[in-house]
Amino acid sequence: MSRSKKSRTAGNSDAKFDGRRKETSTQAKEAREKKRKEKLKGNKAGNRNAVESKQGAQQSQRQAKNDKRVGSKKPIALTLNDKPQEAVKPKIDMQPKVKVVKSAPAPQKAPVKISPEKELANIENDDRLNDLLEQAETDQALSKEDQAWVDQQLKRHQELMKELGWMDDEGEEDLLQQFEDASSALDEFR
C-alpha cells in the first residue's frame, strides 16, 4: 500500500482552498477576454509587409497628384487631319487704366568735354581696345565693326598725342637710328 502524506489539518473531508475565488460567469468571461488580449500584444503574422504596401500605395497616389511631370491637359492631334483644340486663353484688356499724357521731350545735354590728357588716358586704359589689339597682333580675324572701332580709337589717340606735343613727326625708325648712332659713339668713346 502506498504511503500518504499526513496533514495537520483537522478534517480531510472539507474542501481545500485552492487560492482561487469563485467568480460569476460574466466576470470569468471578461477575465478570459482580457487575458487573451494581453497574450496577443503584437501584430498579426505578415502584418508588417501589408502595412508597408498600404503606405506605399498611399504615398504613390499623393505623389501622382503633385507630380508636375505627368503632363499637360491640352489635347494633342494624333493624325494630320485633326487640328488640336487650343487652350482657352483669358482675355486681356490692353487699354491702359491711366490716361497717358505726352510731355515735351527732355532737352539733350551736350556731351561733356574732358581734357585731352584724360581722354588719352581713357583710350589707353580701354579694356576692349586692348583685347582687340591683342587679337590683331596674334593674327586673329576681327569683325568689320570691331576693326572700324579700333581704327577710330587709334586715329583719335594719334590726334591727341600730336595735340599734346607728345608725338614727334619723326617716325620710330629715326629714333632707332639715333639710338644706334649713340651706341656707336659710346663704343668709340670707350
C-alpha positions in Angstrom: 0.0 0.0 0.0 1.3 3.4 -0.8 2.1 5.9 1.8 0.1 9.1 2.0 1.4 12.3 3.5 0.0 13.3 6.7 -1.5 16.7 7.0 -2.0 18.7 10.1 -5.5 19.9 9.1 -8.3 18.5 11.1 -10.6 17.1 8.6 -9.7 15.8 5.2 -13.3 15.8 4.3 -13.5 19.6 4.0 -12.8 21.3 0.6 -9.4 22.7 0.4 -8.7 26.4 -0.5 -7.1 26.5 -4.0 -6.2 30.2 -3.9 -8.9 30.9 -6.5 -12.1 32.8 -5.8 -15.4 31.7 -7.1 -16.5 34.1 -9.8 -19.7 34.6 -11.7 -19.8 33.6 -15.3 -19.7 37.2 -16.7 -16.7 38.0 -14.6 -15.0 34.8 -15.8 -15.7 35.7 -19.5 -14.3 39.2 -19.1 -11.2 37.9 -17.4 -10.6 35.4 -20.1 -11.0 38.1 -22.8 -8.6 40.4 -21.0 -6.1 37.6 -20.7 -6.4 36.7 -24.4 -5.8 40.3 -25.4 -2.7 40.5 -23.2 -1.4 37.4 -24.8 -1.9 38.8 -28.3 0.1 42.0 -27.9 1.9 42.1 -31.3 0.7 42.4 -34.8 -0.7 39.5 -36.8 1.6 37.4 -38.9 2.6 39.1 -42.2 1.2 42.4 -41.0 4.5 44.3 -41.4 4.5 43.7 -45.2 0.8 44.5 -45.5 1.2 47.8 -43.7 4.2 48.9 -45.8 2.4 48.1 -49.1 -0.7 50.1 -48.0 1.5 53.1 -47.0 3.5 52.9 -50.3 0.2 52.9 -52.3 -1.0 56.0 -50.4 2.3 57.8 -51.0 2.4 57.0 -54.7 -1.2 58.3 -55.0 -0.1 61.6 -53.3 3.0 61.9 -55.5 0.9 61.3 -58.6 -1.4 64.2 -57.7 1.5 66.5 -57.0 3.8 65.4 -59.8 4.1 68.1 -62.4 5.8 65.8 -64.9 2.6 63.9 -65.5 1.8 66.1 -68.4 -0.4 68.7 -69.9 -4.2 68.5 -70.2 -4.0 70.1 -73.6 -5.3 67.7 -76.3 -2.9 66.7 -78.9 -3.8 65.8 -82.5 -3.0 62.2 -83.3 -3.5 62.4 -87.0 -2.6 65.0 -89.6 -6.2 65.9 -90.4 -7.2 66.6 -86.8 -6.5 70.1 -85.5 -5.7 70.3 -81.8 -8.1 72.4 -79.8 -6.5 75.5 -78.5 -6.5 76.0 -74.8 -8.8 78.7 -73.6 -6.9 81.9 -73.1 -8.1 84.6 -70.7 -9.0 87.9 -72.4 -6.6 90.6 -71.5 -7.7 94.2 -71.7 -4.8 96.0 -73.5 -6.2 99.5 -72.7 -4.3 101.5 -70.2 -6.0 102.2 -66.9 -4.4 105.6 -66.6 -4.6 108.2 -69.4 -1.1 108.7 -70.9 0.0 112.3 -71.3 2.9 113.0 -73.6 5.3 115.6 -72.3 7.8 117.6 -74.2 11.0 115.7 -74.9 13.8 116.5 -72.5 16.5 118.6 -73.9 19.5 116.6 -74.9 22.6 117.5 -73.0 25.7 118.3 -74.9 28.5 115.8 -74.4 30.8 116.8 -71.6 34.2 117.8 -72.8 37.1 116.3 -70.9 40.7 117.3 -71.1 42.9 115.8 -73.7 45.0 114.1 -71.1 42.0 112.4 -69.5 40.7 111.3 -72.9 44.1 109.9 -73.8 44.3 108.0 -70.5 40.8 106.6 -71.1 41.8 105.4 -74.6 45.0 103.8 -73.3 43.2 102.1 -70.4 40.2 100.8 -72.5 39.9 97.1 -71.9 38.0 96.4 -75.2 40.6 98.3 -77.2 43.5 96.3 -75.5 41.7 93.0 -76.1 41.1 93.8 -79.8 44.7 94.9 -80.3 46.0 91.7 -78.8 43.7 89.7 -81.1 45.0 91.7 -84.1 48.6 91.1 -83.0 48.0 87.3 -82.8 46.6 87.4 -86.4 43.0 86.6 -85.3 40.3 88.0 -87.6 38.3 90.9 -86.3 34.8 91.8 -87.4 34.3 94.8 -89.7 32.7 96.8 -86.9 35.4 96.0 -84.4 38.2 96.8 -86.9 36.5 100.2 -87.7 36.2 101.0 -84.0 39.9 100.1 -83.4 40.9 102.3 -86.3 38.8 105.2 -85.0 40.3 104.9 -81.5 43.9 104.7 -82.8 43.3 107.7 -85.0 42.0 109.7 -82.1 44.9 108.5 -80.0 47.4 109.9 -82.5 45.5 113.2 -82.8 45.6 113.6 -79.0 49.3 112.8 -78.9 50.1 115.4 -81.6 47.8 117.9 -79.8 49.6 117.4 -76.6 53.0 117.5 -78.3 54.0 114.1 -77.1 54.5 112.6 -80.5 57.2 113.7 -82.9 56.7 113.9 -86.6 59.8 111.8 -86.9 59.0 108.1 -87.1 60.2 105.4 -84.8 62.8 104.4 -87.4 64.5 107.8 -86.8 64.6 107.1 -83.1 66.1 103.7 -83.7 68.7 105.2 -86.0 69.6 107.8 -83.3 69.9 105.1 -80.7 72.2 103.1 -82.9 74.3 106.2 -83.6 74.5 107.0 -79.9 75.6 103.4 -79.1 78.3 103.5 -81.8 79.5 106.9 -80.4 79.6 105.4 -77.0 81.6 102.4 -78.3 84.1 104.8 -79.8 84.5 106.7 -76.6 85.5 103.5 -74.7 
